[in-house]
Amino acid sequence: MPNLHRIYDAHAYDTQTPVGSYWEATMPATPAFPALDGDRRAGVAIIGAGYTGLSTALHLARDYGEAPLVIEAAQPGWGASGRNAGFCGFGGAKLGDSAIIRRFGENDLRAFYSAQKEAVALVRDLTSSGGIEAEAQVDGEYCLAHNASAARALPEVAEGLRRYAGVECSVLSAQEMQQEGLHGDGFHGGFLLPQGFGLNPGKYAAGLARLAQQAGAVIHGSTPALSVQEEPGGTYIIETPTGRIQADRLIVASNGYSSDNLPDWLRGRYLPVVSHIIVTRPLTELEKQTQGWTTRRIAYDTRNLLHYFRLLPDDRVLFGMRGTSNITAGSMQRMRRQIRHEFEALFPALICAETEFHWSGLVCLTRGLIPYAGQIGNWRRAWTGFGYHGGGVAMATYTGRLLAGIAAGKPYKSPLPSLMQQRPAAIPFPRLRRHSLPLAYTFYGVRDLGW
Ligand SMILES: Cc1cc2nc3c(=O)[nH]c(=O)nc-3n(C[C@H](O)[C@H](O)[C@H](O)COP(=O)(O)OP(=O)(O)OC[C@H]3O[C@@H](n4cnc5c(N)ncnc54)[C@H](O)[C@@H]3O)c2cc1C
């Protein structure tokens, strides 16, 4: 059997050990999706059952009457989709608005914001009229300035959102933030974006899998693709440990959990980075009042290595950040101490709220800092979507719908901004790309300190 070429240690891809996330503990017991058993023919085969793969499957089945075959190395939602922070809001790119305007123009920035708005609306629709019970919380997200100079820039950011996204944001002083019910040490005010809400990402992924299956998709868990080839006749052959699939069309939806040789075209075109999350025990009423944190809105700060946090429906705090370049037992321990240190510095009244859950996962970046939705190299009937830069709850769901339209040959009339159609360039020296991260973390960490 061929080896999958992956850039992190095996632990990061170990599908046998539980992730250890809070979300796992909230999931009802359901039967596992069975492994593929034998050979199959399929109109469309999809590799990976996160939001991208599941949304593609759902829309192909529901809107185009196809019966896509989905294979997942673990179980649906095992990757980033079942272990993220559950912020469903704007996102998808790390490239700033002014750089997007320089490279693609104002119209494309507007189209990208339209896509982000539609993406959030799509998740809202799937969780309400689609019947996915994903514990959606109150609307709105806060962006908090981590220093005075970031605070001075907020009105300009809000003006950009008004002009290009058509969204009115309220800029808030530190005192007004306290009145909103979010007080943290060292924050210099922020703004409120009306879009966005928090949800339970594991339940959302499970709900997408259920909807896709009900619509006619076939899903196999515990079925890693070991190789994929385009045959001279234009079909795709996928080898798995327990069977082989021959498909007319192919979607690769493995995102941050991809392998550099599945297919070869992906080598170096994606950069998975590790993000860590802790969840505390439920806060007491007194702790919430003393800290001044009562809002259920999702929140993050303006650091390059941003902190993201929210008060969950059962009064636990979720707090996340980036910062390690590997996932090993040692790096998990180091990061557990560091994340706790940063959490307590921002929210000192919560010092006694112990950490009950700590886990990590791979967020996917690209060299151009923009997401991709399109063809895989010169393979004529194969497509992929990846690189949502920590903003994939909405954007991966949206990209899945776009890919379904492309694969069905009848694209949705939703915006596909040209920035999302740029083929991602490979990062030089792809095998070394993870090792450049400590330097980047130090650089951005120092900038966040204002030095
Ligand atoms: C810790 C963390 C916090 C985050 N927080 C947020 C947030 O709050 N809001 C937000 O919008 N985004 C967030 N993100 C990002 C978001 O989770 C992702 O962008 C999104 O889930 C991507 O979905 P996906 O389906 O493309 O990829 P994934 O969910 O990673 O799915 C890829 C799947 O492919 C499978 N796979 C890989 N290779 C193979 C193979 N060879 N054969 C079969 N299957 C394979 C994997 O097992 C995996 O399940 C976060 C990510 C992390 C890691």
The ligand as a Tripos MOL2 file, in Angstrom:
@<TRIPOS>MOLECULE
LIG
   53    58     1     0     0
SMALL
NO_CHARGES

@<TRIPOS>ATOM
      1 C1         -8.9050   24.2990   16.7230 C.3       1 LIG1
      2 C2         -9.6510   24.8990   15.5610 C.ar      1 LIG1
      3 C3        -10.5320   25.9480   15.7700 C.ar      1 LIG1
      4 C4        -11.2250   26.4890   14.6940 C.ar      1 LIG1
      5 N1        -12.2030   27.4270   14.9410 N.ar      1 LIG1
      6 C5        -12.9650   27.8530   13.9260 C.ar      1 LIG1
      7 C6        -14.0770   28.6890   14.1870 C.ar      1 LIG1
      8 O1        -14.4100   28.9780   15.3290 O.2       1 LIG1
      9 N2        -14.7920   29.1540   13.1280 N.ar      1 LIG1
     10 C7        -14.4900   28.8090   11.8410 C.ar      1 LIG1
     11 O2        -15.1600   29.2790   10.9270 O.2       1 LIG1
     12 N3        -13.4830   27.9580   11.5680 N.ar      1 LIG1
     13 C8        -12.7300   27.4530   12.5770 C.ar      1 LIG1
     14 N4        -11.7450   26.5600   12.3260 N.ar      1 LIG1
     15 C9        -11.5380   26.1130   10.9360 C.3       1 LIG1
     16 C10       -12.6390   25.1610   10.4820 C.3       1 LIG1
     17 O3        -12.8300   24.1700   11.4560 O.3       1 LIG1
     18 C11       -12.2360   24.5300    9.1430 C.3       1 LIG1
     19 O4        -11.9620   25.5410    8.2100 O.3       1 LIG1
     20 C12       -13.3350   23.6520    8.5740 C.3       1 LIG1
     21 O5        -13.8020   22.7250    9.5250 O.3       1 LIG1
     22 C13       -12.8000   22.9370    7.3560 C.3       1 LIG1
     23 O6        -13.6850   21.9170    6.9530 O.3       1 LIG1
     24 P1        -13.1820   20.8810    5.8850 P.3       1 LIG1
     25 O7        -14.2880   19.9430    5.6350 O.co2     1 LIG1
     26 O8        -12.6380   21.5860    4.7050 O.co2     1 LIG1
     27 O9        -11.9310   20.1380    6.5640 O.3       1 LIG1
     28 P2        -11.9110   19.1120    7.7820 P.3       1 LIG1
     29 O10       -13.0410   19.3110    8.6890 O.co2     1 LIG1
     30 O11       -10.5460   19.1520    8.3640 O.co2     1 LIG1
     31 O12       -12.1680   17.7100    7.0820 O.3       1 LIG1
     32 C14       -11.2280   17.0350    6.3150 C.3       1 LIG1
     33 C15       -11.5220   15.5500    6.4970 C.3       1 LIG1
     34 O13       -10.8060   14.8260    5.5070 O.3       1 LIG1
     35 C16       -10.4550   13.5940    6.0800 C.3       1 LIG1
     36 N5         -9.3580   13.0220    5.3020 N.ar      1 LIG1
     37 C17        -8.1170   13.5300    5.1410 C.ar      1 LIG1
     38 N6         -7.3940   12.7270    4.3430 N.ar      1 LIG1
     39 C18        -8.2020   11.6840    4.0170 C.ar      1 LIG1
     40 C19        -8.0100   10.5260    3.2140 C.ar      1 LIG1
     41 N7         -6.8320   10.2430    2.6290 N.pl3     1 LIG1
     42 N8         -9.0490    9.6630    3.0780 N.ar      1 LIG1
     43 C20       -10.2470    9.9170    3.6740 C.ar      1 LIG1
     44 N9        -10.4650   10.9910    4.4450 N.ar      1 LIG1
     45 C21        -9.4540   11.8780    4.6070 C.ar      1 LIG1
     46 C22       -10.0630   13.9280    7.5080 C.3       1 LIG1
     47 O14       -10.1250   12.8000    8.3570 O.3       1 LIG1
     48 C23       -11.0690   15.0220    7.8560 C.3       1 LIG1
     49 O15       -12.1600   14.5270    8.5780 O.3       1 LIG1
     50 C24       -11.0130   26.0050   13.3700 C.ar      1 LIG1
     51 C25       -10.1270   24.9500   13.1540 C.ar      1 LIG1
     52 C26        -9.4550   24.3880   14.2500 C.ar      1 LIG1
     53 C27        -8.5170   23.2360   14.0010 C.3       1 LIG1
@<TRIPOS>BOND
     1     1     2 1
     2     2     3 ar
     3     2    52 ar
     4     3     4 ar
     5     4     5 ar
     6     4    50 ar
     7     5     6 ar
     8     6     7 ar
     9     6    13 1
    10     7     8 2
    11     7     9 ar
    12     9    10 ar
    13    10    11 2
    14    10    12 ar
    15    12    13 ar
    16    13    14 ar
    17    14    15 1
    18    14    50 ar
    19    15    16 1
    20    16    17 1
    21    16    18 1
    22    18    19 1
    23    18    20 1
    24    20    21 1
    25    20    22 1
    26    22    23 1
    27    23    24 1
    28    24    25 2
    29    24    26 1
    30    24    27 1
    31    27    28 1
    32    28    29 2
    33    28    30 1
    34    28    31 1
    35    31    32 1
    36    32    33 1
    37    33    34 1
    38    33    48 1
    39    34    35 1
    40    35    36 1
    41    35    46 1
    42    36    37 ar
    43    36    45 ar
    44    37    38 ar
    45    38    39 ar
    46    39    40 ar
    47    39    45 ar
    48    40    41 1
    49    40    42 ar
    50    42    43 ar
    51    43    44 ar
    52    44    45 ar
    53    46    47 1
    54    46    48 1
    55    48    49 1
    56    50    51 ar
    57    51    52 ar
    58    52    53 1
@<TRIPOS>SUBSTRUCTURE
     1 LIG1         1 GROUP 0 **** ****
